[in-house]
Amino acid sequence: MGCDTYTSDIVGKYRELTEDNSKIVAIGEAGLDNKANARGALQRDILVDFIKLAKDYNLTVVIHNRWHDHFIFDILDEHFSSY
């Protein structure tokens, strides 16, 4: 899935897949990439949605980061007490 195809129901579909499959052990890869054809705010929103999904199911999050270290750590700090 790319940012250009992201809609609000995408996370719901991933949630359904996660509920129905005990073999899922991680959510990702999601993150921030300055080479992507999507604005930073949209990338951030998508990343946060997938972080919330992973937290709801106590799953690992696989993060993609291309030259946005400080933004990634700010987002992680907002959603996790440790990582």
C-alpha positions as CSV (number, residue, x, y, z in Angstrom):
1,M,0.0,0.0,0.0
2,G,1.3,3.4,-0.9
3,C,0.4,6.8,0.5
4,D,-1.5,7.6,-2.7
5,T,-3.9,4.7,-2.0
6,Y,-4.4,5.4,1.7
7,T,-8.0,5.9,2.9
8,S,-9.4,5.9,6.4
9,D,-10.8,2.4,6.0
10,I,-7.4,0.8,5.3
11,V,-6.5,0.5,9.0
12,G,-9.9,-1.1,9.6
13,K,-9.1,-3.7,7.0
14,Y,-5.8,-4.4,8.6
15,R,-7.6,-4.6,12.0
16,E,-9.9,-7.3,10.6
17,L,-7.0,-9.3,9.2
18,T,-5.2,-9.0,12.6
19,E,-8.3,-10.2,14.5
20,D,-8.7,-13.2,12.3
21,N,-5.1,-14.3,12.2
22,S,-3.1,-15.3,15.2
23,K,0.0,-15.8,13.1
24,I,0.5,-12.0,12.6
25,V,3.4,-10.9,14.8
26,A,4.1,-7.4,13.6
27,I,2.6,-4.4,11.8
28,G,4.6,-2.6,9.2
29,E,6.5,-1.4,7.4
30,A,5.3,2.1,7.9
31,G,7.2,5.3,8.4
32,L,8.5,8.5,7.0
33,D,10.3,8.9,3.7
34,N,11.2,12.1,2.0
35,K,11.4,10.4,-1.3
36,A,7.7,9.3,-1.1
37,N,5.1,11.1,-3.2
38,A,3.1,12.1,-0.2
39,R,3.2,15.1,2.0
40,G,4.8,14.7,5.5
41,A,1.6,15.2,7.4
42,L,-0.1,12.3,5.6
43,Q,2.9,10.0,6.1
44,R,2.8,10.9,9.8
45,D,-0.9,10.2,10.1
46,I,-0.5,6.8,8.4
47,L,2.4,5.9,10.7
48,V,0.4,6.9,13.8
49,D,-2.6,4.9,12.7
50,F,-0.4,1.8,12.3
51,I,1.3,2.4,15.6
52,K,-2.1,2.5,17.3
53,L,-3.1,-0.7,15.6
54,A,0.0,-2.4,16.7
55,K,-0.5,-1.2,20.3
56,D,-4.1,-2.4,20.3
57,Y,-2.9,-6.0,19.5
58,N,0.4,-5.8,21.4
59,L,2.4,-6.3,18.2
60,T,5.8,-5.2,17.0
61,V,5.9,-2.1,14.7
62,V,8.3,-2.2,11.8
63,I,9.3,1.4,11.1
64,H,10.7,2.8,7.9
65,N,12.8,5.9,8.2
66,R,14.6,7.9,5.6
67,W,16.3,11.0,7.0
68,H,13.6,11.8,9.5
69,D,15.1,10.5,12.8
70,H,13.9,13.3,15.0
71,F,10.4,13.1,13.7
72,I,10.3,9.4,14.1
73,F,11.5,9.6,17.7
74,D,9.0,12.4,18.5
75,I,6.2,10.2,17.2
76,L,7.4,7.1,19.1
77,D,7.7,9.2,22.3
78,E,4.1,10.3,21.9
79,H,2.9,6.7,21.8
80,F,5.3,4.6,23.9
81,S,6.8,5.0,27.3
82,S,9.8,3.0,26.2
83,Y,11.1,1.3,23.0
